[in-house]
């Protein structure tokens, strides 16, 4: 089964004040961490969809073993980046879709998701924490044509509504699947989650 990871990193990061993708996360950047865990978890390729400040991101993408794909329509919203990444993925069995503002995914979770998808083959498989859907969803190739045909209403969520009765949730004890970061306060919360003993705030 061929799985392709797609990281959505084209946004403006306006509420954060600087690029989320290049924020430090332990010894890595957020983006470097995401590329690594998707690859270690079983993605054969990892595509990073860029837009705003693409030149700043591309060296990090290459260094971490990802593929940079530019979305010239990134200002139209995230769904345009989903389509860009899906086109770049080509013929594959499924994609793992990970926004760059969801940095707490780890390789064992990715491997478990792909094993569950391989075993059950739902159209869409979400990790969940206490019943709340998280990231990255695994989206099967049976959904690809419907995503491309969608008119963009409600973005990817709207596109996937047609399979809502067939979604599958894989419950996990990893709270990080349901945590994201849009603001400097969110970033501090993420750092505190991965390193609880660190009491000194760090600048984003």
C-alpha positions as CSV (number, residue, x, y, z in Angstrom):
1,X,0.0,0.0,0.0
2,X,1.4,3.3,-1.0
3,X,0.8,6.2,1.4
4,X,1.7,9.8,0.7
5,X,2.0,12.4,3.4
6,X,0.8,15.9,2.6
7,X,1.7,18.8,4.9
8,X,-0.2,22.1,4.3
9,X,2.2,24.9,4.9
10,X,1.1,27.7,2.5
11,X,-0.7,30.0,5.0
12,X,0.3,33.5,6.2
13,X,0.7,32.6,9.9
14,X,-0.7,36.0,10.6
15,X,-1.9,35.3,14.1
16,X,1.4,33.7,15.1
17,X,3.4,36.6,13.7
18,X,6.0,34.4,12.0
19,X,6.1,31.2,10.1
20,X,4.7,28.4,12.2
21,X,6.6,25.8,10.1
22,X,10.0,27.1,11.2
23,X,9.3,27.4,14.9
24,X,11.6,25.3,17.1
25,X,10.1,22.1,18.4
26,X,12.8,20.4,20.6
27,X,15.9,19.9,18.4
28,X,13.8,20.3,15.2
29,X,11.6,22.8,13.5
30,X,7.9,22.1,13.4
31,X,8.1,21.3,9.7
32,X,11.2,19.1,10.1
33,X,9.5,17.1,12.8
34,X,6.3,16.6,10.7
35,X,8.3,15.4,7.7
36,X,10.3,13.0,9.8
37,X,7.4,11.4,11.6
38,X,5.4,11.0,8.5
39,X,8.3,9.2,6.8
40,X,9.1,7.1,9.8
41,X,5.5,6.2,10.3
42,X,5.2,4.7,6.8
43,X,4.6,7.5,4.2
44,X,6.7,6.7,1.1
45,X,6.7,10.4,0.1
46,X,6.0,13.6,2.0
47,X,4.8,16.6,0.0
48,X,4.8,20.0,1.6
49,X,2.5,22.5,-0.1
50,X,4.0,26.0,0.1
51,X,2.7,29.5,-0.7
52,X,3.5,32.4,1.5
53,X,7.3,32.8,1.9
54,X,8.0,29.6,0.0
55,X,11.7,30.5,-0.3
56,X,12.1,30.4,3.4
57,X,10.5,26.9,3.7
58,X,12.1,25.1,0.8
59,X,15.6,24.6,2.3
60,X,14.1,23.0,5.4
61,X,11.8,20.8,3.3
62,X,14.8,19.5,1.3
63,X,16.9,19.0,4.4
64,X,14.2,16.9,6.0
65,X,13.6,14.8,3.0
66,X,10.3,16.2,1.8
67,X,9.1,17.5,-1.6
68,X,8.2,21.2,-1.9
69,X,5.1,21.9,-4.2
70,X,4.1,25.5,-4.6
71,X,0.4,26.5,-4.6
72,X,0.1,29.7,-6.6
73,X,-3.5,30.1,-5.4
74,X,-2.7,29.8,-1.7
75,X,-4.5,33.0,-0.9
76,X,-7.7,31.4,-1.9
77,X,-7.6,29.2,1.2
78,X,-6.5,25.8,2.5
79,X,-8.7,23.8,0.2
80,X,-6.7,25.1,-2.8
81,X,-3.6,23.7,-1.0
82,X,-5.3,20.3,-0.5
83,X,-6.0,20.1,-4.2
84,X,-2.4,21.1,-5.0
85,X,-1.1,18.4,-2.7
86,X,-3.5,15.8,-4.0
87,X,-2.5,16.4,-7.6
88,X,1.2,16.1,-6.6
89,X,0.5,12.8,-4.8
90,X,-0.5,11.1,-8.1
91,X,-1.4,7.4,-8.0
92,X,-1.4,6.3,-4.4
93,X,-3.6,4.3,-2.1
94,X,-4.1,7.0,0.5
95,X,-2.9,10.3,1.8
96,X,-2.2,11.5,5.3
97,X,-3.2,15.1,5.5
98,X,-1.4,17.2,8.1
99,X,-1.7,21.0,8.6
100,X,1.5,22.6,9.7
101,X,-0.2,24.0,12.8
102,X,-0.7,20.4,14.2
103,X,2.9,19.6,15.4
104,X,2.3,16.9,18.0
105,X,1.9,13.9,15.8
106,X,4.4,11.1,16.3
107,X,5.6,8.2,14.1
108,X,4.0,5.4,16.1
109,X,0.6,7.0,15.7
110,X,1.2,7.4,11.9
111,X,2.1,3.7,11.7
112,X,-1.0,2.7,13.7
113,X,-3.2,4.8,11.5
114,X,-1.8,3.2,8.3
115,X,-2.1,-0.3,9.7
116,X,-5.8,0.4,10.7
117,X,-6.5,1.8,7.3
118,X,-4.8,-1.1,5.6
119,X,-6.9,-3.5,7.7
120,X,-10.4,-1.8,7.4
121,X,-10.2,0.4,4.3
122,X,-12.7,3.1,5.2
123,X,-13.0,6.1,2.9
124,X,-11.6,8.3,5.7
125,X,-9.9,7.3,9.0
126,X,-9.4,9.9,11.7
127,X,-7.3,9.6,14.9
128,X,-9.4,10.7,17.8
129,X,-8.8,11.7,21.4
130,X,-11.8,11.3,23.8
131,X,-14.1,11.2,20.8
132,X,-12.7,14.4,19.2
133,X,-11.4,14.0,15.6
134,X,-7.8,15.0,15.1
135,X,-4.9,14.9,12.6
136,X,-3.8,13.5,10.4
137,X,-6.8,11.9,8.7
138,X,-6.0,9.1,6.3
139,X,-8.0,9.6,3.1
140,X,-8.4,6.7,0.7
141,X,-8.1,7.0,-3.1
142,X,-11.8,6.3,-3.4
143,X,-12.4,9.8,-2.2
144,X,-10.0,11.6,-4.6
145,X,-12.3,12.2,-7.5
146,X,-15.0,13.5,-5.2
147,X,-12.6,15.9,-3.6
148,X,-11.5,17.2,-7.0
149,X,-15.1,17.6,-8.0
150,X,-16.1,19.6,-4.9
151,X,-17.0,23.2,-5.3
152,X,-15.0,24.3,-2.3
153,X,-17.9,25.0,0.1
154,X,-16.7,24.4,3.6
155,X,-13.3,23.3,2.2
156,X,-12.1,19.8,2.7
157,X,-14.6,19.2,5.5
158,X,-17.4,19.9,3.0
159,X,-15.8,17.7,0.4
160,X,-15.7,14.8,2.8
161,X,-19.3,15.1,4.0
162,X,-20.4,12.8,1.3
163,X,-18.7,9.9,3.1
164,X,-19.7,11.0,6.6
165,X,-21.6,7.8,7.3
166,X,-18.5,5.8,6.5
167,X,-15.9,7.8,8.4
168,X,-14.0,5.7,10.9
169,X,-12.4,7.0,14.2
170,X,-9.4,5.4,15.7
171,X,-9.3,6.3,19.4
172,X,-5.9,7.1,20.8
173,X,-4.6,8.2,24.2
174,X,-2.4,10.9,22.5
175,X,-4.0,14.2,23.3
176,X,-1.7,15.9,20.7
177,X,-3.7,14.7,17.8
178,X,-6.4,17.3,18.7
179,X,-4.1,20.2,19.5
180,X,-3.1,22.9,17.1
181,X,-1.4,26.3,17.3
182,X,-2.5,29.6,15.7
183,X,-1.1,32.1,18.2
184,X,2.0,32.6,20.4
185,X,-0.1,31.4,23.4
186,X,-0.9,28.2,21.5
187,X,2.8,27.7,20.8
188,X,3.7,28.0,24.5
189,X,1.0,25.5,25.3
190,X,2.4,23.0,22.8
191,X,5.9,23.5,24.3
192,X,4.6,22.9,27.8
193,X,2.9,19.8,26.6
194,X,6.1,18.2,25.2
195,X,8.3,19.5,28.0
196,X,6.2,20.1,31.2
197,X,9.3,21.0,33.3
198,X,10.2,23.9,31.1
199,X,8.8,26.9,32.9
200,X,10.5,29.7,30.9
201,X,8.4,30.9,28.0
202,X,10.1,31.0,24.6
203,X,9.6,33.5,21.9
204,X,7.9,32.2,18.8
